[in-house]
Amino acid sequence: MNALAFGYDFKEIQDKVSLHLRPWHRSFQFWVRAADIYTGYKVFQLRVSLVKDPQKKQAMWDKQHELAADKIYAMCYDLGGFFLKIIGKPDLAPAAWVKRLVTLCDQAPATPFDAVQLVLEEEFGRSISEIFENFDVNPLGSASIAQVHRARLRGDKNDVVVKVQHPGIQDLMMTDIRNLQAFALYIQKTDIKFDLFSVTKEMEKQIGYEFDFLREANAMERIRRFLYENNKKTPVLVPRVLRGLATRRVLVMDYIDGVPILNLGDEMDKRGINPGGKMATLAKQNILKSLTLAYGQMILKTGFFHADPHPGNILICKGSEVALLDYGQVKDLPDQLRLGFADLVLAMADSNPVKATESYRELGIDTVSNCKNEQQEMLRLAQTMFDTKLPPGVVMLQPFSEDASIKKIGVQSFPEELFSVLRTVHLLRGLSVGLGINYSCAEQWRPIAEEALYNAGRLKGANRTKVSNPGRFFWRY
């Protein structure tokens, strides 16, 4: 007898069961792969502890990181979602991880166009053809939460970018982050003396905001207005939001023509520019100068800043101009943390271990240590966490190495709100490594930090560094 006679639709039941089981299947996949990567490192630690030669030991660590990076890449690519957003863009990670995983920024599977069309028509209450004269069905890129399409509005001459949220992505990513939180609790109790759970809680809060594109539109307008009004020429370009076409799941903004920063080397080759030559070096310096100045002003002057400067969100336009995209992750620091971080910037720029230790306490970073030269190690930890400069001869910091400060000084509690600053600094460091320019953001931010403290009445004018042009950046190698 036909099953429909009983009012059953087995396909519908099958889909509902599959949807119900999806989080469980996804969690199982995560834990199987995470356990494999973790146990691989634990077995390796036993093996490498028997090796005495430092060079051989380092070579063994490099190889282990490469093996782990391949496994993490496979997990990120297969599971997508949250893992593309966070693990696919490593911040505090071995060099092999960064090199392997940074290419995952915009490799999320694209949502089929019929589903995109349905979202657009549900949000706008009109057909696509009524709103757009042209709409490219092939996305410019697809990330973890949304994908973007190039289009042109009816009666307009300029192209726009249409950002459309992937259907059902929010539940998927919340499952991912809760699994990561459980893993973080285990790791911080067994291996890493750092409050990882607070970090993942901040991730959960920030990513939750990203599903509201109206919030993103407000953030984009606020940052755009600040940067354009506080500079003769804005250090970075910010897209203009088309207010009548912004909803919780769709965002329409100006199209900015540029080259993704990851493709900068290829673009230079096309134009016959020597990537190691003087012209290329100057262009790279200008790119980093623009980004560093923009972030210094946002973090230290207002505390409201774009908190996701990964390579997929940075375009290089004509004349080495930089465009900063995607304002789903923003952070609004309270004045106490903003000014506390300004104090820490000065401590790092001056290499002042006493001031660095005091600043950590002021920021609410609770540490414990039994090592000698504790204050010196505290400064080293601060520079490792919150500065972009690499020590002489080092091409990438290894936070998990035996002589790392994080192994000597345990971070028992870490303010969740500071994680966005930490992550931003490390993404800037990753960009500087990729561009081949080693510099200190703390040194570059010194005049901005001094201005912020002076305006708050916490620094006397006589104590300020005399800089004829506060916007000038000094590159030190």
Buried (B, 14 or more C-beta within 10 A) or exposed (E): EEEEEEEEEEEEEEEEEEEEEBBEEBBEBBEEBBEEBBEBBEEBBEEBEEBEEEEEBBEBBEEBBBBBBEBBBEBBBEBBBBBBBBBBBBBBBBBBBBBBBBEBBBBBEBBEBEBBBEBBBEBBEEEBEEBBEEBBEEBBBBBBBBBBBBBBBEEEEEBBBBBBBBEEBBEBBBBBBBBBBBBBEEBBEEBBBBBBBBBBBBBBBBBEBBBBBBBBBBBBBBBBEBBEEEBEEBBBBBBEBBEEBBBEBBBBBBBBEBBBBBBBBEBBEEEEBEBEEEEBBEBBBBBBBBBBBBBBBBBBBBBBBBBBBBBBBBBBEEEBBBBBBBBBBBBBBEEBBBBBBBBBBBBBBBEBBEBBBBBBEBBBBBBEBEEEEBBBBBBBBBBBBBBBBBEEEEEBBBBBEEEBBBBBBBBEEBBBBBBBBBBBBBBBBBBBBBBEBBBBBBBBBBBBBBBBBBEEEEBEEEEBEEEEEEBEBEBEE
